Amino acid sequence: MRKEEIIDIIAERLENYSRRDIYKIINEFFEVIKELLSKDVVIELRGFGTFLIKQRKSKKARNPKTGEKVIVEDKKVPYFKPGTIMKKIVKTGKYFKLSRQKQVKGNQ
């Protein structure tokens, strides 16, 4: 599924917002995620998952075309760790929406 298709789905659900506004919000959301990850910030979205950067150590590898041995340097890679609810939805194949939000401590 492409980003455009996701925007179409959201536009159908949120009739009070224009497709253009939704497009801007989605794009800005992705820009914020990229910006924070570039600064090595962990982004935790409760009920969805966590975006973070993992450090991969250097390793010995082999070029499959030539068979030549090479060293792959250390590198940082983006990583997504799904949350418990996301894992349950994927495992069961059944989508469910939380009917009410948990209250934040201190805001009761």
N, C-alpha and C positions, 0 to 999 in steps of 0.2 A: 504494500500500500504506500502511496506517495503522500507527501505533505499536503498537496492540493486536495486529495480525497478526504483527509482528516479534517481540513478546514471546511469542506462541504458538509460533513457530518455534524460538526459543531454549529455551523450556520443553520442547519435544519432544526437543531435542538434549541438554539438561542435566537428566536425570531426577532427579538428586540435589537439585535446587533447586526450591523452590515457585514457582509463577507469581507469587505476591505478592512474593517476594524479588527475582525478576528484574525485576518492574515497578519496585520501589524503586531497584534498581541503575541501570536504564535512565534513569529520571527524574532521578536524582542526576547521572548522566553528562551529561545535557543541561543541567542547572542549572549544573554546573561550566563547561561550554563557554560558556554565555551569560554567566556571571559574568566569566570570563577575557576574553572578547571585549569586554565593556563596559569593561574596563580596558586595551583595546588590546593585549592579549597575543597573540602568534602561537602557535597550537597545531599542532604537527607530529606527526602520527601516521604513523610509518614504515610503508610498504606500503599505506597508505590515502590520505592526503592531508593538506593543511594548511588550517586555518581561520584567517582573518585579516580585518582591517578595511581596506578601501580608502577613500581620500579622493577623492570626486568633486568636481571644480571647478565653480564656478557657470557657468551657460550661459544663453544666450537660447533661449527655446522659444516655442511657440505653443499656445494653448488650442484644441484641435480643435473644441470646441463653438461657441465665440464667434469664433475667429480672432484674438483679442487676443494681442499679444505680451507675454510675461512673462519675468521673470528667475527661474531656478531657483537657489536659494542653494547654497553648498557643503554637502556632507553626507557623513557616514560611512555606509558600507554593508558588511554582512557578505559575505564572499567565501570560496568553497571552491575550492581548487586541488587537483585529483586527483593522486595520486602516480603514478609510472611503472607500478607493478603494476596499480593501478586502471585506468589508461588502457588497458593491454594487455588486461585482462579485458573492458572495455566494447567495445573495438575488435574483438576476436575473437569475443565472445559466448560465450566458454568460461571458466567459473570453474575456477580451480585454487587449491589450498591449498598454501602453502609447507610442505614436509614436515619441515623442521627450521629452528630459529631460528639466525640468525647469532650467533656469539659476540661479546660486547662486548669491545673491546680492554681488556686489563688483568684480565679475568676468566677467563683461560685456565688 
